[in-house]
Amino acid sequence: MGIPAWIAALSATLLMQTVASFLTQSLPVVAPLITASAGLPPEAIGNLAALVALGTVLFLLLGGPFLARFGPVRTLQAGAAISAIAMLVAAQGSAAALVLASLLLGIGYGPSPPAGSRILAATAPPGHRTLIFSVKQAGAPLGGALAGLATAPIAAQFGWVAALLATIAVALLAAAIIQPLERTLDVERDPTQRLTILTLFRRSTWMAPLAALGLHGALPPLTVLAMSFATLQGCLFTFTVTWLTVDHGIGLVQAGTAFACMQGAGVVARIVLGWLADRTGQPSLNLLVQAGVACAAGIAFALMPGSSPTWLIYLLSGLAGFVAASWNGIYMSEVARLVQPAQVAAATSGSTLFTFLGYLAAPIFFALMVSLTGSWTLAFLLAAGQLGVVGLGAAVLLRRAIRRG
């Protein structure tokens, strides 16, 4: 008796999501070392994180033809290879190399949302769709937790270059592991899809994801809510290690452990809250409640005293990760539910594109706020507070959209 298709699909997408996140989150984990080596201020990691998000946005905007031509599995493998190249470039250590590496890292991450959604939408049992999407998305904080637990100690013991080089082996190994699934999961690929410059940049290519947001009235407010969640999550993931080492004076390994607590709590929460959303049958309402709780947890994290004991740092980091980094699977499942199966990839790309604009803009403004005011606390408070405000507005708009059907 063979393995059910949805289990194979979930295993492959979970693995690649975990690895993609492991690579992108390894950069902020070693940020205090890598920025110092390049002669950059600590908050410059925000600009590098913005470039990662920009790379992902570029793929989401222009990568549709690649996904159609090669299929989701092959596209995920290509993303892993590009991420490996990015880490090799980053290991050169110069500011210019870090800029290029960040952009490549984002492009390498780009296939994960649309390719993963396309695979799962075609295989996931409807009654467990949200849970399955949430399990797949649990790979994002799981990868971050592994970065905190593995990359930080390697960097502390052998240097940040060795830590980055270790991530390359992980990316290439993951790409090889999913190769046997290419024949079964890439069956709907279109070998006739052209990949010319004109094809990539023609209006229909980059307008398709944007136009997909008009397929259902709930997609725009849901996307805005996701952007707001991404703003807080992006700031937490990008700056926590640097903030704890620079502002709280704790060591890199301890800060990495706090980061792992944040990410690990997100893993558990994505599965638990995904299951809960399936049971309540109201995933949008669940997200709105979660937005309010995440706002409060973010504020508590921001106001953590500099003299806090280690256990409190780990606790508040975990709490913030539990509620602020566990929305993704519910959101992506809801996007897939609102549109026809053939439209899932386009709708996911369009909605996720705007979500990544939150990941792109938030670190830039956060770093600017720290530079202008010298206050990390104020920057974190603003990141948390905006989610509470946006959540209230999204509640009104989603209610209207759902009533209209």
C-alpha positions, 0 to 999 in steps of 0.5 A: 500500500503506497503512501497517500498523495497528500502525505507525500505532498505535505512532507515535501512542502514542509521540508522545503519550507523549513529549509527555505526559512532556515536559510533566510533566518540564519542571516539575522541570527548571525547579524551581530557578527556579519554586520560588524565584519562588514563595517555596518551598524547593527540595525543595518540587518533591517535593510538586508532583511528588506532586500530578502523580502524584495527578492521574494516579491520579485519572484512572486511578481514574475515567477509564474511562468517558471512555475507553469513551465517546470512545475512546483517541485522543480521550482522548489529545487531551483529556489533551494539552489539559488539560496545556496548560491546566496549563502556562498556570496554572503560568505565573502563578507563585504557590504556589496556581497551582503546586498547581492546575497540578500536579494538572491536569498529572497528570490530563492525563498520565493517559490515556497508560497505559490508552489507549496499552495499549488501542491497542497490545494491539489492533494489536501483532504477538504476537511483538514485543509487548514490544518495541513496548510498550517503544518506546512507553514509550521516549517517557517518557524521550525527553520528559524528555530533550527537557525537559532539552535544550530547556526548561532552556536556554529558561528560562535564556535567556528565563525559566521562564515562556517555557519553560512557554509553549513547552510549550503549543504542543508539546501542542496540535500533538501533539493535532492531528497524531494527529487523522487516526487518530481514525476508525480507532483509536477504532472500538470506542468506546461513544457510549452510555456515560453521563458523569454524576457518578453514573457516574463515582463509582459503585462499579463505576467505581473498583472495576473497575481494582482488581478487575482485579488479581485476574485473574492471580496474577502481577499483584499482585507485578508491580505491587508491583515496578513501584511500587518501580521508580517510587519510585526513578525518580520520585525521580531524575526529580523531584530530580536537577536541583535536587540538582545545582544546590543540593548540587553547585553546577552551573548549570541548563543543565549540570544539565539536560544531566545530566537529559537524559543520564539520560532519553536513556539510558532511551530506548535502554534501553527499546528494547534491554531490551524487545527482550531480553525478547522474545528471552529470553521471560521478561520478569518474570525480566528485570525482577527482574535489572534491579531489582538492577542499578538498586539498585546504580546508584542507590546509585552515583549517590547517593554521587557526590562533590560535586566530581565532574567534569562527565563523571562526573556525566553518566556516572552520570546516564546509568547510573542512567537506563539501568537505573532508567528502562527497566522500564516497557514490559516491565512494561506488556507483561507486564500486557497479556499476562497478561489477556484483550484485553478486560481490558487497559485495566482491568488496565493502569489498576489496575496503573498506578494503584498504580504511580503511588502510588509516584510520589505517595508517594516525592517526599513522603517524599524531600522530608521526609527532606531537610527533616529531615536536610538530606541529599540523599544519604541520601534517594537511598540509601533510594530505591535501597535499597528497590528491592533489598529489594522485588525479592527479595520479588517474586522469591519471589512471582512464582515462586509465581504463575507456577508456579500459572499 
